[in-house]
Amino acid sequence: MHEVIAFHIRSALRETHPTWAIPVDLPALTAERLAADVAAAFADLDRRQIELSRQLTPAQRVELISTLNDFLRQAQLAAIRRDEPDINEAELQRKYLMRIGIQIP
């Protein structure tokens, strides 16, 4: 942790006071380090999200899942339309179903 703080301080000094900066190598970017950084960044968010979800009624949970599913569906349809602006509705729906893993004969 101290290594990370020192790195950020040195980086900030390099930008604001180049003559004060001490050259420093970047920490190695490994899969393990990246996973740990991501986990640390989301740890508090995950705990808060769990706390909030426990307060929801079953009906509110179903509504939330439905809203998220609709958002994701609309995002996929928009991406297909962006890639193929002249696509017709039947082909749009077919490509959407293929993207979500439903095989159509």
Secondary structure by P-SEA (a helix, b strand, c coil): caaaaaaaaaaaaaacccccccccccccccaaaaaaaaaaaaaaaaaaaaaaaaaccaaaaaaaaaaaaaaaaaaaaaaaaaacccccaaaaaaaaaaaaccccc
